[in-house]
Amino acid sequence: MLDKADKPLALASSKKLRITDLIRPHWMALSLALIAMLGEALTDVLEPWPIKIVVDNIQHSHKLPGRLSGLISGMFGQNPYAVLNFAVAAVAAIAIVGAISSYFEKYLTTNVSQWVGHDLRRTLYQHIQRLSLAEHDKSRTGDLITRVTSDIEAVQDFINSALLGVLVNVLTLLGMIGVMFYLNWRFTLIALSVSPALFLVVYYYTRRIKRASRAVRKKESEMLSLVEEVLTSIRVVKAFAREEYEQKRFESESLENVEAGLHARSVKARLAPVVQVIVAVGTCLVLWYGARLALSGQLTTGTLIVFLLYLGKMYKPMRDLSKMTDTVSKATVGYERIQEVLTIESQVRDEPGAQKAPKFKGQIEFFQVSFEYADEADSDEANDTRRKNEKDNDKQNEKDSKKEGLGYNGWENYLSGSDSALLRSHFRTHRY
């Protein structure tokens, strides 16, 4: 299966990678997951009904519909326990169908999320490699690493847990509300009276959670960039005994990351208790009004039980949707950060109509290449002068090294190429 994506995804003409471009290659798996999701939503709607049938049958408060009564008689006979046996079998069948649907939905969405993450990583990595050195000089390596790893992981988490999870919860809500309206529309309106307040609270906190998640991502990238810069230049750090200074820099970045994380967690932690309080208010209203209807004979005990069970199940998807705001916010921020890199155009690119270069054979040939100093009339004389100046500089550097210890040239010979470049920059701005 590893040949599923032979080439990284091509960018659209707008230089943006649309979410449909990521999901389109996996439409078959998502379609099967959608079917499994519908089965899961259907079992959630049917789950309370066996209990209603048993309770109403025991109290003789509600006769079974003709078709259902004929089905029970045909399957379990005319004995007094036929309804009970049917309810037990229905509970078992609903549980089995729900478990199978849940398994396939989780398996297929996990499969899709992994392949989407793979496609995103390949596309982003290919684009980063093809940027010119000027873009890499402007970007921090640690920030790019975070976008290739953590931001793509956030998108994967969204596909794995929230993409179809949101649809499952929405369809479950719509199914339960439809059944409740069919049973008693006034009672349903009371049960749903707290929904507007619930959605307003979720909307308000969703925006704040998104801002906090973006701040956390930014701090994580800055800290990772600092670690990458120090570790790649560790020779220079040790040469100038800058360990304590770099330790303080890292601790400062880490503290800022902790503060951003605590602020984000504080915002997220406020949402769940507020939702629970609103749900409790709705449950109290349903229990208060429904019990009076049942005592007055306007509502059967089984129907009241269905309403109460639906109420618990109906508010659970609402709570789940509120919790998914964290996953959605992280995925949105991660996707925006990935788009920022993909929309960067390299400053070095082919002109329109440029010919494709042939395959190189590993040979380099200089043809009609010459060199001279533009401000010197005699190039040989200029070369002699340059070599003499270089020898004089080398002798002076050797004297300085013996006099003052290991100097710039000595350090340059000791250090590697990248560290030497950083050291040259250091010597230009400091005097010893």
Secondary structure, 3 states (H helix, E strand, C coil): CCCCCCCCCCCCCCCCCCHHHHHHHHHHHHHHHHHHHHHHHHHHHHCCHHHHHHHHHHHCCCCCCHHHHHHHHHHHCCCCCHHHHHHHHHHHHHHHHHHHHHHHHHHHHHHHHHHHHHHHHHHHHHHHHCCCHHHHHHCCHHHHHHHHHHHHHHHHHHHHHHHHHHHHHHHHHHHHHHHHHHHCHHHHHHHCCCHHHHHHHHHHHHHHHHHHHHHHHHHHHHHHHHHHHHHHCHHHHHHCCCHHHHHHHHHHHHHHHHHHHHHHHHHHHHHHHHHHHHHHHHHHHHHHHHHHHHHCCCCCHHHHHHHHHHHHHHHHHHHHHHHHHHHHHHHHHHHHHHHHHHCCCCCCCCCCCCCCCCCCCCCCCCCCCCCCCCCCCCHHHHHHHHHHHHHHHHHHHHHHHHHHCCCHHHHHHHCCHHHHHHHHHHHHHCCC
